[in-house]
Each structure stands twice: as structure tokens, then as C-alpha cells.
């Protein structure tokens, strides 16, 4: 098996797991599900898993962990810089 395939799969599984938890949260709060966002999150998790698998090739379980946690960290950074609308009430 090619050395990139296993880290990619494990990173993707970590991202799918994180995305599934996000889907459950969105459904419980009755929010709209953004499927494009979900797919992008999983793709990013695969890429993160590949890089971690290449750098730390002694333990592929790190790819699984970073596929989950890495996308969570990136989402937190994105949300902290996202522009939010502010409404000012006139008197």
C-alpha cells in the first residue's frame, strides 16, 4: 500500500467523524445543514491527515486524531475572523 493512502483514509475518517457530530448538532438545533461546508471539511481533514502521516510516519493514529482536531481548530480560527453583521437600532 502506498504510504500516503493510509494517513489520507485515517484523516478522512477523523474529519467524517467530526462532521457527523456537527451534523447531529445542527439537526438537534434545527439549523440548516450546509453540505458544501461538510464536504470541504472532510477534504481538509484528508489533506491534514496526509501531511501528518508524512511528517510523523511512526504512528498513523496521529492522522486520525489530526483529521478530527485539525479541522476543529481551523474552523475555530475561521469563525474568529469571520465578519459578522451588526445592526444598530435608531432611536
VENHULIN-V650880 format. One line per field, one symbol per residue. ss: DSSP state (a for helix, b for strand, c for the rest). phi: phi as a letter, one per 20 degrees, with the letter a starting at -180 (. if undefined). psi: psi as a letter, one per 40 degrees, with the letter a starting at -180 (. if undefined). A space follows every 50 residues. Layout:
ss: ???
phi: ???
psi: ???
//
This chain:
ss: ccaaaaaaaaaaaaaaaaaaaaaaaaaaccccccaaaaaaaaaaaaaaaa aaaaacccccaaaaaaaaaaaaaaaaaaaaacccccccccc
phi: .ffeffffffffffffffffffffffffelefeeffffffffffffffff fffffdfebfffffffffffffffffffffdfedfcddeee
psi: hhedddddddddddddddddddddddddefihhgdddddddddddddddd dddddgedheddddddddddddddddddddeihihhhhhi.
//
